[in-house]
């Protein structure tokens, strides 16, 4: 059996390949990932704070909050005023439907990202 590899090329590639310390490489990658996550949290917090300040300065919160609360607490089904209506009230509105839909979408995205497509 013949060896198709050129010893000179193997030596050249061996000299060019840097030795990576596994522990320091892992530490750098994890630090960079943690930094990116903290940066993303800081950016979103800043955006939320800026929007809140703008809304407060413009005087929008009272009107806007009233509209949001009225729209999200609109009942899906009119059940009257009995004990059944009071017990189902926390889930019988548009807001709870939106929360459940968001949780479903998040669950499906996590499942799709974690799936192995082999």
Residue frames as qw, qx, qy, qz and C-alpha x, y, z in Angstrom:
[[0.000, 0.891, 0.454, 0.000, 0.00, 0.00, 0.00],
 [0.441, 0.340, -0.005, 0.830, 1.38, 3.42, -0.93],
 [0.216, -0.655, -0.411, 0.597, 1.27, 6.51, 1.19],
 [0.332, 0.704, 0.400, 0.484, -0.24, 9.41, -0.80],
 [0.272, -0.952, -0.112, 0.089, 0.71, 12.05, 1.75],
 [0.539, 0.616, -0.239, 0.522, 3.69, 14.25, 1.17],
 [0.651, -0.429, -0.398, 0.484, 5.86, 14.45, 4.31],
 [0.284, 0.089, -0.019, 0.955, 6.95, 18.00, 3.48],
 [0.319, -0.474, -0.326, -0.753, 3.31, 19.20, 3.31],
 [0.685, -0.535, -0.494, 0.002, 2.47, 17.42, 6.54],
 [0.560, -0.235, -0.277, 0.744, 5.36, 19.18, 8.27],
 [0.061, 0.247, 0.146, 0.956, 4.32, 22.53, 6.84],
 [0.494, -0.538, -0.406, -0.549, 0.71, 22.12, 8.01],
 [0.708, -0.444, -0.471, 0.282, 1.83, 20.88, 11.43],
 [0.408, -0.083, -0.181, 0.891, 3.95, 24.03, 11.91],
 [0.132, -0.305, -0.234, -0.914, 1.11, 26.33, 10.80],
 [0.567, -0.536, -0.553, -0.292, -1.52, 24.76, 13.05],
 [0.117, -0.549, 0.459, -0.688, -1.64, 26.56, 16.40],
 [0.372, -0.191, -0.872, 0.254, -2.04, 24.56, 19.58],
 [0.400, -0.534, -0.111, -0.736, -5.26, 25.50, 21.32],
 [0.026, 0.055, -0.829, 0.557, -5.59, 25.02, 25.03],
 [0.271, -0.446, -0.786, -0.331, -9.05, 23.50, 25.43],
 [0.315, -0.616, -0.587, 0.420, -9.79, 25.04, 28.80],
 [0.123, -0.427, -0.008, 0.896, -8.81, 28.58, 27.87],
 [0.109, -0.112, -0.632, -0.759, -10.69, 28.31, 24.57],
 [0.297, -0.546, -0.776, -0.103, -13.84, 27.16, 26.36],
 [0.276, -0.585, -0.398, 0.650, -13.49, 29.95, 28.92],
 [0.050, -0.228, 0.252, 0.939, -13.15, 32.58, 26.18],
 [0.205, -0.281, -0.728, -0.591, -16.17, 31.27, 24.29],
 [0.336, -0.606, -0.710, 0.127, -18.35, 31.13, 27.40],
 [0.233, -0.498, -0.210, 0.808, -17.25, 34.61, 28.50],
 [0.043, 0.066, -0.429, -0.900, -18.04, 36.03, 25.08],
 [0.281, -0.425, -0.776, -0.371, -21.47, 34.33, 25.05],
 [0.327, -0.618, -0.577, 0.421, -22.25, 35.65, 28.55],
 [0.153, -0.355, 0.032, 0.922, -21.14, 39.15, 27.52],
 [0.136, -0.151, -0.603, -0.772, -23.42, 39.05, 24.46],
 [0.330, -0.558, -0.757, -0.079, -26.37, 37.97, 26.60],
 [0.297, -0.591, -0.376, 0.648, -25.76, 40.75, 29.13],
 [0.078, -0.184, 0.276, 0.940, -25.39, 43.26, 26.32],
 [0.208, -0.347, -0.720, -0.563, -28.68, 42.16, 24.77],
 [0.346, -0.643, -0.647, 0.219, -30.44, 42.47, 28.15],
 [0.253, -0.477, -0.128, 0.832, -28.95, 45.94, 28.63],
 [0.013, -0.036, -0.486, -0.873, -30.05, 47.05, 25.16],
 [0.298, -0.499, -0.730, -0.359, -33.63, 45.86, 25.63],
 [0.366, -0.625, -0.511, 0.463, -33.78, 47.39, 29.11],
 [0.187, -0.311, 0.083, 0.928, -32.55, 50.69, 27.69],
 [0.135, -0.231, -0.615, -0.742, -35.14, 50.61, 24.91],
 [0.361, -0.600, -0.713, -0.047, -37.91, 49.86, 27.40],
 [0.339, -0.559, -0.320, 0.686, -36.74, 52.65, 29.69],
 [0.090, -0.125, 0.292, 0.944, -36.52, 55.13, 26.80],
 [0.235, -0.392, -0.691, -0.560, -40.03, 54.23, 25.60],
 [0.392, -0.628, -0.629, 0.238, -41.38, 54.54, 29.14],
 [0.271, -0.446, -0.124, 0.844, -39.79, 57.97, 29.59],
 [0.032, -0.067, -0.475, -0.877, -41.10, 59.18, 26.23],
 [0.320, -0.521, -0.726, -0.314, -44.60, 57.99, 27.07],
 [0.390, -0.611, -0.497, 0.477, -44.44, 59.62, 30.49],
 [0.191, -0.294, 0.077, 0.934, -43.21, 62.94, 29.09],
 [0.154, -0.144, -0.562, -0.800, -45.86, 62.98, 26.37],
 [0.458, -0.005, 0.426, -0.781, -48.65, 62.12, 28.82],
 [0.586, 0.105, -0.635, -0.492, -49.70, 59.03, 26.91],
 [0.136, 0.086, -0.954, 0.253, -49.74, 56.49, 29.77],
 [0.382, 0.191, 0.591, -0.685, -53.17, 57.28, 31.18],
 [0.676, 0.405, -0.084, -0.609, -55.01, 57.10, 27.88],
 [0.512, 0.396, -0.739, -0.184, -52.91, 54.31, 26.47],
 [0.020, -0.125, 0.921, -0.369, -53.07, 52.22, 29.65],
 [0.553, 0.229, 0.440, -0.669, -56.86, 52.56, 29.75],
 [0.702, 0.431, -0.310, -0.475, -57.18, 51.37, 26.13],
 [0.371, 0.350, -0.860, 0.031, -54.78, 48.45, 26.67],
 [0.198, -0.033, 0.836, -0.510, -56.47, 47.33, 29.87],
 [0.642, 0.304, 0.260, -0.654, -59.94, 47.54, 28.37],
 [0.677, 0.440, -0.457, -0.373, -58.92, 45.64, 25.25],
 [0.317, 0.311, -0.886, 0.133, -56.97, 42.88, 27.02],
 [0.204, 0.041, 0.814, -0.542, -59.64, 42.26, 29.67],
 [0.629, 0.139, -0.204, -0.737, -62.46, 41.92, 27.18],
 [0.646, -0.104, 0.722, -0.225, -64.14, 38.56, 27.96],
 [0.060, 0.155, -0.847, -0.505, -64.14, 35.88, 25.29],
 [0.334, -0.395, -0.802, -0.299, -67.48, 34.43, 26.40],
 [0.354, -0.409, 0.192, -0.819, -70.22, 36.08, 28.44],
 [0.422, -0.115, -0.889, 0.134, -70.87, 33.71, 31.35],
 [0.458, -0.743, -0.394, -0.287, -73.06, 35.99, 33.43],
 [0.079, -0.705, 0.414, -0.570, -72.23, 36.92, 37.01],
 [0.909, -0.369, -0.078, -0.180, -72.38, 33.59, 38.85],
 [0.642, -0.612, 0.440, 0.140, -69.63, 31.65, 40.57],
 [0.827, 0.233, 0.384, 0.337, -68.62, 30.01, 37.28],
 [0.381, 0.863, 0.054, 0.328, -67.95, 33.40, 35.69],
 [0.300, -0.891, 0.319, -0.118, -65.80, 34.47, 38.65],
 [0.788, -0.355, 0.473, 0.170, -63.81, 31.23, 38.67],
 [0.741, 0.346, 0.404, 0.410, -63.11, 31.28, 34.93],
 [0.125, 0.985, 0.070, -0.096, -62.54, 35.06, 34.71],
 [0.362, -0.713, 0.451, 0.396, -58.69, 34.88, 34.83],
 [0.390, -0.118, 0.772, 0.488, -58.58, 32.79, 31.64],
 [0.351, 0.657, 0.662, 0.089, -61.70, 34.13, 29.92],
 [0.097, 0.914, 0.012, -0.394, -60.14, 37.20, 28.29],
 [0.685, 0.713, -0.111, 0.099, -58.08, 38.23, 25.31],
 [0.073, -0.818, 0.547, -0.163, -54.94, 38.84, 27.39],
 [0.675, -0.309, 0.664, -0.089, -54.78, 35.25, 28.62],
 [0.853, 0.452, 0.262, 0.005, -55.34, 34.03, 25.07],
 [0.412, 0.849, -0.301, 0.139, -52.37, 36.13, 23.89],
 [0.341, -0.661, 0.650, -0.157, -50.19, 34.83, 26.73],
 [0.826, -0.012, 0.560, -0.066, -51.08, 31.21, 25.91],
 [0.749, 0.656, 0.063, 0.063, -50.39, 31.82, 22.21],
 [0.147, 0.856, -0.472, 0.149, -46.99, 33.38, 23.01],
 [0.559, -0.455, 0.681, -0.128, -46.08, 30.43, 25.25],
 [0.877, 0.276, 0.393, -0.030, -47.09, 27.99, 22.51],
 [0.572, 0.797, -0.160, 0.109, -44.97, 29.82, 19.92],
 [0.135, -0.775, 0.595, -0.167, -42.01, 29.89, 22.32],
 [0.751, -0.211, 0.616, -0.107, -42.37, 26.18, 23.04],
 [0.842, 0.485, 0.231, 0.037, -42.53, 25.34, 19.33],
 [0.354, 0.864, -0.331, 0.138, -39.48, 27.50, 18.58],
 [0.381, -0.626, 0.665, -0.144, -37.48, 25.85, 21.35],
 [0.839, 0.046, 0.540, -0.056, -38.49, 22.43, 20.08],
 [0.728, 0.680, 0.053, 0.068, -37.59, 23.34, 16.50],
 [0.137, 0.859, -0.470, 0.150, -34.21, 24.77, 17.49],
 [0.473, -0.490, 0.713, -0.164, -33.38, 21.72, 19.59],
 [0.921, 0.244, 0.243, -0.181, -34.44, 19.22, 16.96],
 [0.339, -0.440, 0.695, 0.457, -31.85, 17.21, 15.11],
 [0.711, 0.565, 0.016, -0.418, -32.53, 17.09, 11.40],
 [0.277, -0.440, 0.808, 0.276, -30.57, 14.02, 10.34]]
